Amino acid sequence: MTDTLEFNDIYQEVKGSWNDGRLRFSKQTVVYKSNKTGKVDSIPVAELTQAQWRRVCLGHGIKLATSTSHIFKYDGFKDSDFEKISEYFKANYKVELTEKDMCVKGWNWGTAKFGGPLLSFEVNDSPAFEIPLSSVSQCATGKNEVTVEFHQNDDMEVSLMEVRFYVPPSTGDEGADPVEAFAQNVLSKADVIQATGDAICIFRELQCLTPRGRYDIRIYPTFLHLHGKTFDYKIPYTTVLRLFLLPHKDQRQMFFVISLDPPIKQGQTRYHFLILLFSKEEDINLTLNMSEEEVEKRFEGKLSKNMSGSLYEMVSRVMKALVNRKITVPGNFQGHSGSQCITCSYKASSGLLYPLERGFIYVHKPPVHLRFEEITCVNFARGTTTTRSFDFEIEAKQGSQYTFSSIERYDYIQVTGIKSNDDVYSDSDDDQHDAYLERMKQEGKIREEANNSDSEDESFNPGEEDDDIAEEYDSKASDSESSRDGEDSDEENKKKSAKRGKIVKEKKRRKKEKKSKNSSAPKRPMSAYMLWLNSSREHIKAENPGISVTEISKKAGEMWKHLGKDKKEEWESKAEQAKKDYEKAMKEYKDHTTANKFKRKRNRDEKKKRKSTGRERESEKATGNDSFKSREFISSEESSSQSDHGKKGRKRKKGSDDEEEEVASTPLSSEEPGSD
């Protein structure tokens, strides 16, 4: 018999919704890991007291009870799994897996039994349904009636909000009220927070980014209380999933992030993360409201009665001891500015992206935490606004996509460096055969060299150009020294500065034109390896369930290396055909672009011609008819006698305005016979 039993697609009921995950039975522990939240439930084998096999809505399920009064239920097993699990339990756990039938009669009259954290409604000693008391938010009593209210599940479109039980009056002991007894049993295990007693410690006026404001944080043994001017929040420690301590990019502040499931609510707003911002220079002297013996007994040396240090250190230390979870800090990543984060934008809001050892976290609006396990693929896309930045796209297994934009290209090199330095790559001798990784590195080098060459070609060197200009003007100055004074030096300086400014302006303009690109141009063809990888990716995922993106790239590189020559030639021929299609499409695109360019130029020329013709006509109209006929009129007058010319001129001067208009508008044909 094997040492472990593992099952995938096993479901756990959480507030009315089914969350899938993986369940593993080993000789020491029973471990369940949720695919949604990554939360791990570990049950020591020594604490197991009961195991039941039941037929449920998702096939078959197992109900496990422990000596610490905890109950765990997992559904999604097959009927054939019963014998295998039963034999494993007998051999390793010394616990018998018993079969228990559920009541499906649909009766609404039965017996309510409280067993640990469960309220079981039974009909004829068979459970009809069970209510986890940890899902109860409130319990109200009435006359012979108890109303049980539940926490709302934001992930479900329809949620069960309340159940009412009719409790008949007791016929026995008159001193005990059965309604109150029922309500007390519910409230004793329900998730109803009541602030009783003094707080262990209080942190005053802490700056909170989510939810926004300044809050007093009161630390109680089982929950923390956020007290603000407008709102109050009570957060049980059981709802805390993870703790993060992240340095700000300015190296003067610290983020302390608390991940919550379920989130805290304010109206219709849900806060899945509690984000606190601290200054590194702020210190505090903290005294716990407990005796030294109680502190030592409860926290086992993790805390002391009197502590001092930075405020963020004290808060994180207290939370770590109470929640009993590790604090996650950034990994070995370091950006080009020396910080452990990347400045980027998400949903039109600027923030910081922290690459972690096992995921990414973005703060702060809205906060996003992505584990590597829930990521399907990542993509580095060229920025939409400028080539100096790029977009980092992440696609999750649930279908959602996250795009972090405006990341500087220097951080692009660092991010790919993280992937290449990961254990998946660095510890393997076959890294050189990972074609996809090599191509990404090659493209990064090409872009880097291209950007460097652009900056060198288009940079302006004042020293060199000043020397050229000086020599040019010195030669002119020597030629004209005989005819000019020393005042020419001022004019020369003005010319130098004007020419220098003109050169810089022209170069900047050429640089802009070079960067402009047309999105309608055909896309470059993929290589033979990329064509093969796109067709084989789903096959690789099917053969290796749960494989990560980096492992897919490595596996694909190995498969491509050992791929037969015939197969490679087939994909290379496809790549060659794609290249020919691309060249053909590019030629058609260029021809079409050139034709459109000439067409636009011809239209512009015609438009300019029409405008110039219109201007000439307007100028002719403005100058009058004399200018239009003056040349012919003068020539005719020169050929006529001087006396006639004088008489006609005098007639024009003595005549009235009407006569003057008549003489001016007289046809030239009437004068031409005289000239002849």
Secondary structure by P-SEA (a helix, b strand, c coil): ccccccccbbbbbcccbbbbbbbbbcccbbbbbbccccbbbbbbcccccbbbbbbcccccbbbbbccccbbbbbccccccaaaaaaaaaaacccccbbbbbbbcccccbbbbbbcccbbbbbccccccccccccccccccccccbbbbbbcccccccccccbbbbbbccccccccccaaaaaaaaaaacccccccccccccccccccccccbbbbbbbbcccbbbbbcccbbbbbbcccccbbbbbbcccccbbbbbbbbccccccccccccbbbbbbbccbbbbbbccccaaaaaaaccccccccccccaaaaaaaaaaaaacbbbbccccccccccccccccccccbbbbbbbcccccccccccbbbbccccccccccccccccccbbbbbbbccccbbbbbccccaaaaaaaaaaaaaccccccccccccaaaaaaaaaaaaaaaaaaaaaaaaacccaaaaaaaaaaaaaaaaaaacccccccaaaaaaaaaaaaaaaaaaaaaaaaaaaaccccccccccccaaaaaaaaaaaaaaaacccccaaaaaaaaaaaaaaccaaaaaaaaaaaaaaaaaaaaaaaaaaaaaaaaaaaaaaaaaaaaaaaaaaaaaaaaaaaccccccaaaaaaaaaaccaaaaaaaaaaaaaccaaaaaaaaaccccccccccc
